[in-house]
Amino acid sequence: MGFPSISTDGTAGGQVLTTASGAVTGQFYAIQALASAQLHSDTVGNVSGLNGVALPAGTTVFGRWTSIRLGDGTVLAYNAK
């Protein structure tokens, strides 16, 4: 089963599925919690105040991130182009 691609400029950027097993790097414009997730303090992006915050399943946060690391949970990180 695939996940739909979402892109702000109309192109398919794809996504990265990640769990709490380590940092994922790239250029991301959105993080969607598939299961309740907590962003680790090593997460690097332009949205402040989210480190340590629990994101309920179904929540999508928009911004720009270059590194995403979870304390727990599962998220889709949408690639920016």
PEJOHU-V765854 format. One line per field, one symbol per residue. ss: DSSP state (H for helix, E for strand, L for the rest). phi: phi as a letter, one per 40 degrees, with the letter a starting at -180 (. if undefined). psi: psi as a letter, one per 40 degrees, with the letter a starting at -180 (. if undefined). A space follows every 10 residues. Layout:
ss = ???
phi = ???
psi = ???
This chain:
ss = LLLLLLLLLL LLLLEEEEEL LLLEEEEEEE EEEEEEEEEL LLLEELLLLL LLLEELLLLE EEEEEEEELE EEEEEEEEEL L
phi = .cbccbacbg bccgabcbbc cicbbibbba bbccbdbbcc cccbacbcgc cgccccdgcb bbibbbabbb cagbbbbccc b
psi = hiiihhieee ihdaihhiae eiihiahiei hhhdihihhi eehhaehiee hehhhihehh hiahiehhhi diahihhhhi .
